[in-house]
Amino acid sequence: MANRYPLDKPATKAKAISYILEGLSDAEVAAALSDKRISVTRQAVHAFRKRHADELAPAVAEVERQITDYAIAQKVNRIAGLQALADRVHSG
């Protein structure tokens, strides 16, 4: 029996999930997945997102956590750099 959802084929599914986690829109994911052998619509990607919402949610949360951690680290480094500059100005 043929796969009812072509986006659920292992290789295609992995690509779709990676594009979704990169933040691409449904239309962008569809365009990225479409080639000479397969034509993917925005609606198919939307349905894929809905079908796999439980699987995508933890991955999206992890990506969001990593982005937040990176932003905090950048802010801390910027403040530390400014503090070091201020210390040099006041001591010299």
ROPAPA-322731 format. One record per atom (N, C-alpha, C): residue in three letters; atom name; x, y, z. Coordinates in Angstrom, 3 decimals, decimal comma. Example, Ala and Ser with C-alpha at 12.3 -4.5 7.8 and 13.67 -1.06 7.14 Angstrom:
2
type atom x y z
ALA N 13,190 -5,690 7,800
ALA CA 12,300 -4,500 7,800
ALA C 13,200 -3,300 7,800
SER N 12,850 -2,250 7,080
SER CA 13,670 -1,060 7,140
SER C 12,900 0,030 7,870
***
This chain:
92
type atom x y z
MET N 0,848 -1,180 0,000
MET CA 0,000 0,000 0,000
MET C 0,895 1,245 0,000
ALA N 0,563 2,187 -0,838
ALA CA 1,355 3,414 -0,963
ALA C 1,192 4,279 0,284
ASN N 2,232 5,030 0,566
ASN CA 2,194 5,941 1,703
ASN C 1,180 7,035 1,419
ARG N 0,241 7,203 2,323
ARG CA -0,813 8,200 2,133
ARG C -0,256 9,613 2,203
TYR N 0,795 9,804 2,968
TYR CA 1,396 11,124 3,143
TYR C 2,847 11,086 2,636
PRO N 3,089 11,537 1,415
PRO CA 4,457 11,498 0,881
PRO C 5,463 12,260 1,734
LEU N 5,032 13,294 2,450
LEU CA 5,958 14,033 3,306
LEU C 6,407 13,206 4,500
ASP N 5,735 12,094 4,766
ASP CA 6,106 11,254 5,899
ASP C 7,136 10,184 5,544
LYS N 7,593 10,158 4,285
LYS CA 8,696 9,259 3,943
LYS C 9,908 9,725 4,733
PRO N 10,691 8,801 5,292
PRO CA 11,763 9,175 6,229
PRO C 12,675 10,315 5,770
ALA N 13,208 10,249 4,563
ALA CA 14,146 11,295 4,117
ALA C 13,436 12,633 3,954
THR N 12,243 12,606 3,385
THR CA 11,484 13,834 3,171
THR C 11,018 14,412 4,496
LYS N 10,601 13,542 5,414
LYS CA 10,153 13,987 6,730
LYS C 11,284 14,698 7,467
ALA N 12,478 14,125 7,420
ALA CA 13,624 14,734 8,093
ALA C 13,928 16,107 7,517
LYS N 13,866 16,234 6,188
LYS CA 14,107 17,531 5,557
LYS C 13,029 18,532 5,954
ALA N 11,770 18,087 5,934
ALA CA 10,652 18,981 6,276
ALA C 10,806 19,490 7,708
ILE N 11,123 18,604 8,623
ILE CA 11,292 19,006 10,027
ILE C 12,452 19,987 10,164
SER N 13,552 19,732 9,471
SER CA 14,692 20,643 9,587
SER C 14,343 22,024 9,036
TYR N 13,618 22,083 7,926
TYR CA 13,213 23,379 7,374
TYR C 12,255 24,104 8,323
ILE N 11,346 23,364 8,926
ILE CA 10,396 23,958 9,867
ILE C 11,148 24,523 11,071
LEU N 12,123 23,759 11,576
LEU CA 12,898 24,221 12,733
LEU C 13,782 25,416 12,390
GLU N 14,114 25,576 11,110
GLU CA 14,872 26,750 10,679
GLU C 13,978 27,994 10,636
GLY N 12,666 27,787 10,757
GLY CA 11,742 28,914 10,781
GLY C 11,133 29,246 9,433
LEU N 11,287 28,377 8,447
LEU CA 10,700 28,639 7,140
LEU C 9,181 28,564 7,204
SER N 8,530 29,365 6,386
SER CA 7,069 29,334 6,305
SER C 6,644 28,077 5,554
ASP N 5,348 27,781 5,584
ASP CA 4,841 26,611 4,865
ASP C 5,178 26,703 3,377
ALA N 5,013 27,885 2,785
ALA CA 5,304 28,071 1,365
ALA C 6,791 27,869 1,082
GLU N 7,649 28,363 1,976
GLU CA 9,093 28,196 1,795
GLU C 9,508 26,738 1,934
VAL N 8,908 26,026 2,886
VAL CA 9,194 24,599 3,047
VAL C 8,758 23,845 1,799
ALA N 7,561 24,162 1,301
ALA CA 7,052 23,508 0,093
ALA C 7,998 23,734 -1,082
ALA N 8,459 24,956 -1,257
ALA CA 9,370 25,261 -2,364
ALA C 10,695 24,521 -2,193
ALA N 11,196 24,447 -0,964
ALA CA 12,472 23,772 -0,713
ALA C 12,374 22,270 -0,952
LEU N 11,219 21,684 -0,688
LEU CA 11,051 20,239 -0,846
LEU C 10,672 19,830 -2,258
SER N 10,123 20,741 -3,025
SER CA 9,671 20,424 -4,382
SER C 10,865 20,273 -5,316
ASP N 10,776 19,274 -6,175
ASP CA 11,785 19,084 -7,216
ASP C 11,117 18,417 -8,410
LYS N 11,898 17,849 -9,314
LYS CA 11,334 17,242 -10,527
LYS C 10,461 16,031 -10,218
ARG N 10,758 15,341 -9,116
ARG CA 10,026 14,119 -8,795
ARG C 8,816 14,348 -7,901
ILE N 8,831 15,410 -7,114
ILE CA 7,764 15,636 -6,142
ILE C 7,387 17,112 -6,130
SER N 6,110 17,348 -6,103
SER CA 5,597 18,711 -6,000
SER C 4,874 18,816 -4,659
VAL N 5,364 19,706 -3,810
VAL CA 4,809 19,859 -2,465
VAL C 4,078 21,195 -2,390
THR N 2,872 21,170 -1,842
THR CA 2,092 22,401 -1,708
THR C 2,206 22,958 -0,297
ARG N 1,887 24,233 -0,179
ARG CA 1,850 24,896 1,123
ARG C 0,843 24,188 2,026
GLN N -0,282 23,770 1,452
GLN CA -1,323 23,093 2,224
GLN C -0,828 21,749 2,764
ALA N -0,018 21,043 1,975
ALA CA 0,534 19,763 2,430
ALA C 1,480 19,982 3,612
VAL N 2,270 21,042 3,551
VAL CA 3,187 21,342 4,655
VAL C 2,393 21,732 5,899
HIS N 1,327 22,510 5,708
HIS CA 0,484 22,898 6,844
HIS C -0,116 21,650 7,507
ALA N -0,615 20,728 6,697
ALA CA -1,177 19,486 7,235
ALA C -0,097 18,673 7,948
PHE N 1,122 18,657 7,397
PHE CA 2,248 17,962 8,025
PHE C 2,527 18,557 9,402
ARG N 2,544 19,890 9,482
ARG CA 2,775 20,552 10,778
ARG C 1,709 20,133 11,790
LYS N 0,463 20,088 11,362
LYS CA -0,626 19,710 12,273
LYS C -0,504 18,252 12,699
ARG N -0,195 17,364 11,746
ARG CA -0,072 15,931 12,053
ARG C 1,072 15,661 13,026
HIS N 2,137 16,439 12,919
HIS CA 3,337 16,182 13,717
HIS C 3,559 17,238 14,803
ALA N 2,513 17,918 15,193
ALA CA 2,631 18,988 16,193
ALA C 3,244 18,471 17,498
ASP N 2,834 17,288 17,939
ASP CA 3,372 16,730 19,187
ASP C 4,864 16,423 19,070
GLU N 5,299 16,030 17,901
GLU CA 6,710 15,720 17,665
GLU C 7,537 17,002 17,487
LEU N 6,944 18,009 16,864
LEU CA 7,659 19,264 16,601
LEU C 7,778 20,154 17,838
ALA N 6,787 20,126 18,708
ALA CA 6,756 21,048 19,853
ALA C 8,019 20,978 20,724
PRO N 8,488 19,797 21,133
PRO CA 9,705 19,769 21,957
PRO C 10,934 20,292 21,202
ALA N 11,017 19,989 19,913
ALA CA 12,160 20,456 19,124
ALA C 12,130 21,971 18,983
VAL N 10,957 22,528 18,736
VAL CA 10,818 23,982 18,625
VAL C 11,165 24,634 19,962
ALA N 10,709 24,053 21,052
ALA CA 11,007 24,597 22,378
ALA C 12,515 24,581 22,641
GLU N 13,193 23,520 22,220
GLU CA 14,645 23,434 22,407
GLU C 15,369 24,486 21,580
VAL N 14,937 24,684 20,344
VAL CA 15,550 25,717 19,495
VAL C 15,332 27,092 20,127
GLU N 14,133 27,357 20,606
GLU CA 13,847 28,639 21,255
GLU C 14,705 28,822 22,508
ARG N 14,910 27,744 23,275
ARG CA 15,745 27,822 24,476
ARG C 17,182 28,153 24,108
GLN N 17,684 27,494 23,058
GLN CA 19,056 27,748 22,629
GLN C 19,236 29,182 22,135
ILE N 18,251 29,697 21,424
ILE CA 18,315 31,084 20,951
ILE C 18,323 32,040 22,133
THR N 17,476 31,781 23,118
THR CA 17,433 32,621 24,324
THR C 18,761 32,561 25,074
ASP N 19,306 31,351 25,244
ASP CA 20,590 31,200 25,931
ASP C 21,690 31,964 25,198
TYR N 21,685 31,895 23,880
TYR CA 22,692 32,605 23,085
TYR C 22,548 34,113 23,263
ALA N 21,305 34,603 23,219
ALA CA 21,073 36,043 23,385
ALA C 21,530 36,518 24,762
ILE N 21,252 35,725 25,780
ILE CA 21,682 36,074 27,148
ILE C 23,207 36,085 27,222
ALA N 23,854 35,088 26,647
ALA CA 25,314 35,019 26,668
ALA C 25,919 36,224 25,954
GLN N 25,331 36,624 24,836
GLN CA 25,826 37,787 24,096
GLN C 25,696 39,053 24,941
LYS N 24,575 39,190 25,627
LYS CA 24,347 40,360 26,483
LYS C 25,357 40,386 27,632
VAL N 25,582 39,228 28,265
VAL CA 26,543 39,133 29,361
VAL C 27,939 39,503 28,869
ASN N 28,327 38,987 27,712
ASN CA 29,650 39,304 27,158
ASN C 29,772 40,792 26,829
ARG N 28,719 41,379 26,316
ARG CA 28,737 42,811 25,992
ARG C 28,890 43,653 27,258
ILE N 28,144 43,283 28,292
ILE CA 28,228 44,009 29,569
ILE C 29,626 43,850 30,174
ALA N 30,171 42,650 30,119
ALA CA 31,520 42,416 30,659
ALA C 32,554 43,242 29,902
GLY N 32,411 43,321 28,604
GLY CA 33,325 44,130 27,803
GLY C 33,223 45,607 28,146
LEU N 32,002 46,085 28,310
LEU CA 31,809 47,484 28,682
LEU C 32,339 47,767 30,085
GLN N 32,162 46,815 30,994
GLN CA 32,677 46,986 32,358
GLN C 34,203 47,039 32,347
ALA N 34,832 46,183 31,556
ALA CA 36,299 46,199 31,452
ALA C 36,775 47,524 30,881
LEU N 36,084 48,053 29,904
LEU CA 36,434 49,358 29,333
LEU C 36,283 50,457 30,382
ALA N 35,192 50,409 31,125
ALA CA 34,956 51,408 32,177
ALA C 36,035 51,333 33,255
ASP N 36,441 50,114 33,610
ASP CA 37,487 49,939 34,616
ASP C 38,812 50,522 34,127
ARG N 39,121 50,317 32,849
ARG CA 40,369 50,879 32,300
ARG C 40,321 52,407 32,275
VAL N 39,170 52,962 31,925
VAL CA 39,022 54,426 31,881
VAL C 39,198 55,006 33,271
HIS N 38,596 54,405 34,283
HIS CA 38,657 54,930 35,653
HIS C 40,026 54,715 36,304
SER N 40,748 53,690 35,884
SER CA 42,041 53,434 36,527
SER C 43,200 54,143 35,823
GLY N 42,972 54,614 34,640
GLY CA 44,089 55,174 33,903
GLY C 43,941 56,578 33,596
***
